Amino acid sequence: MDNKYSFAYLGLAVMMVLLFIQFIMGIFINLYVPFPPLNSISHIGPGAFPSNYLTVMFHMMLGFLILIVSFIMLLLSIKIQNTKLIVSSVLSFIFVIIAGVSGFLFLFNEYNRYSFIMATSFIIIVMSEFYYLYTLKLISGTSSKY
């Protein structure tokens, strides 16, 4: 198997593991991390950062890591020079950005629509990654025969 395909498979595996952990952390935050009301005084001062916000910080850092991996996957797709892989990678990268911006906005106003946008973006990213895997399997299988 060509090196560029093995790197693409590795990147895809890393991306799926990160997305799985991100999803679990998002569910945990949704269920167990209370956000203080926006108009309360608890947003100001040293007590404004409860210990369970560490989960939120980990979730955010994982989101940045997913953004970096999705960008690397986009670069790999460009190196492989397959239009379907490039489209899948661009779609995944765009929706990672949309999910991140929605999460950031959710922190400041806690509108459920931002949570919905994050969840929908997650589903689109996962579907895009599975399409990437399908396409990668097709093109790496045909190139190894010749």
C-alpha positions as CSV (number, residue, x, y, z in Angstrom):
1,M,0.0,0.0,0.0
2,D,1.2,3.5,-0.9
3,N,2.5,5.7,2.0
4,K,-0.1,8.4,1.3
5,Y,-2.9,5.9,1.7
6,S,-1.6,4.5,4.9
7,F,-1.3,8.0,6.3
8,A,-4.8,8.7,5.2
9,Y,-6.1,5.5,7.0
10,L,-4.1,6.5,10.1
11,G,-5.5,10.0,10.0
12,L,-9.0,8.7,9.6
13,A,-8.6,6.3,12.6
14,V,-7.3,9.1,14.7
15,M,-10.1,11.4,13.6
16,M,-12.8,8.8,14.5
17,V,-11.3,8.1,17.9
18,L,-11.2,11.9,18.7
19,L,-14.7,12.3,17.5
20,F,-15.9,9.5,19.7
21,I,-14.2,11.0,22.8
22,Q,-15.5,14.4,21.8
23,F,-19.1,13.1,21.6
24,I,-18.8,11.4,25.0
25,M,-17.4,14.6,26.5
26,G,-20.2,16.7,24.9
27,I,-22.9,14.4,26.3
28,F,-21.2,14.5,29.8
29,I,-21.1,18.3,29.7
30,N,-24.7,18.5,28.5
31,L,-25.9,16.2,31.4
32,Y,-23.6,17.1,34.3
33,V,-22.0,20.5,33.9
34,P,-24.2,23.3,35.2
35,F,-23.6,26.7,33.7
36,P,-24.4,29.7,36.0
37,P,-27.1,32.0,34.8
38,L,-25.7,34.7,32.5
39,N,-27.1,37.6,34.6
40,S,-25.7,36.3,37.9
41,I,-22.7,37.6,39.7
42,S,-21.1,34.2,39.6
43,H,-19.5,34.9,36.2
44,I,-17.2,37.4,37.9
45,G,-14.4,36.7,40.3
46,P,-12.3,33.7,41.3
47,G,-15.3,31.5,42.0
48,A,-16.4,31.8,38.4
49,F,-14.4,28.7,37.3
50,P,-15.9,25.6,39.0
51,S,-13.8,22.5,38.9
52,N,-16.3,20.8,36.5
53,Y,-15.4,23.4,33.9
54,L,-12.2,21.4,33.4
55,T,-14.4,19.0,31.4
56,V,-15.4,22.0,29.2
57,M,-11.8,23.0,28.8
58,F,-10.8,19.4,27.8
59,H,-13.8,19.4,25.3
60,M,-12.5,22.7,23.8
61,M,-8.9,21.5,23.5
62,L,-10.1,18.3,21.9
63,G,-12.1,20.4,19.4
64,F,-8.9,22.2,18.5
65,L,-7.1,18.9,18.0
66,I,-9.9,17.7,15.8
67,L,-9.6,20.9,13.8
68,I,-5.9,20.2,13.3
69,V,-6.4,16.6,12.3
70,S,-9.2,17.6,9.8
71,F,-6.9,20.1,8.2
72,I,-4.1,17.5,7.9
73,M,-6.7,15.1,6.3
74,L,-7.5,17.9,3.9
75,L,-3.8,18.3,3.0
76,L,-3.5,14.5,2.6
77,S,-6.6,14.5,0.3
78,I,-5.0,17.2,-1.9
79,K,-1.8,15.1,-2.0
80,I,-3.7,12.0,-3.1
81,Q,-5.5,14.1,-5.7
82,N,-8.9,12.6,-5.6
83,T,-11.8,14.9,-6.0
84,K,-14.2,12.9,-3.8
85,L,-11.6,12.8,-0.9
86,I,-11.0,16.5,-1.2
87,V,-14.8,17.3,-1.1
88,S,-15.2,15.0,1.9
89,S,-12.3,16.6,3.7
90,V,-13.4,20.2,2.9
91,L,-16.9,19.3,4.1
92,S,-15.6,17.8,7.3
93,F,-13.2,20.7,7.9
94,I,-16.0,23.3,7.4
95,F,-18.3,21.5,9.8
96,V,-15.6,21.2,12.4
97,I,-15.3,25.0,12.2
98,I,-19.1,25.4,12.4
99,A,-19.3,23.1,15.5
100,G,-16.5,25.0,17.2
101,V,-18.0,28.4,16.6
102,S,-21.4,27.1,17.8
103,G,-19.8,25.7,20.9
104,F,-18.1,29.0,21.6
105,L,-21.3,30.9,21.1
106,F,-23.1,28.4,23.3
107,L,-20.8,29.3,26.2
108,F,-21.9,32.9,26.1
109,N,-25.6,32.7,25.6
110,E,-26.6,29.1,26.2
111,Y,-29.1,29.0,23.3
112,N,-30.1,25.4,22.6
113,R,-29.9,26.1,18.9
114,Y,-26.1,26.2,19.2
115,S,-26.1,22.9,20.9
116,F,-28.3,21.6,18.1
117,I,-25.9,23.0,15.5
118,M,-23.0,21.3,17.2
119,A,-24.8,17.9,17.2
120,T,-25.8,18.3,13.6
121,S,-22.3,19.2,12.6
122,F,-21.0,16.2,14.5
123,I,-23.3,13.9,12.5
124,I,-22.3,15.5,9.2
125,I,-18.6,15.2,10.1
126,V,-18.9,11.5,11.0
127,M,-20.9,10.8,7.8
128,S,-18.2,12.7,5.8
129,E,-15.5,10.6,7.4
130,F,-17.3,7.3,6.6
131,Y,-17.6,8.5,3.0
132,Y,-13.9,9.3,3.1
133,L,-13.2,5.8,4.3
134,Y,-15.4,4.3,1.5
135,T,-13.7,6.4,-1.2
136,L,-10.3,5.7,0.2
137,K,-11.0,1.9,0.2
138,L,-12.1,2.1,-3.4
139,I,-9.1,4.1,-4.7
140,S,-6.5,2.3,-2.6
141,G,-7.9,-1.1,-3.7
142,T,-7.8,-0.2,-7.4
143,S,-4.3,1.3,-7.2
144,S,-2.8,-1.7,-5.5
145,K,-3.9,-4.0,-8.4
146,Y,-1.8,-2.2,-11.0
